[in-house]
């Protein structure tokens, strides 16, 4: 990956993280942390979105675990962060670390 691509990827990650943090803050203020999940159980559509998120984050966690191990990093803090904060943890990992495969 060249320097320009690296900078562009970081900018996209930062913008995405900030926008998602704002959305998450508003959702937690309006519904509470548990309330965000409870909304998803009120319809099959909501449940589908929640299951899709679980599948996507599970795939990310598997990739991240292997990436962190290959780079000599401890993946456990990132696993816990992602389990607690969802995509926020994944976005921060992608922002903080360059992949061991690059």
ABEGO torsion letter per residue (X at the ends): XBAAAAAAAAAAAAAAAAAAAAAAAAAAAAAEAAAAAAAAAABAAAAAAAAAAAAAAAAAAAAAAAAAAAAGBBAAAAAAAAAAAEAAAAAAAAAABBBAAX
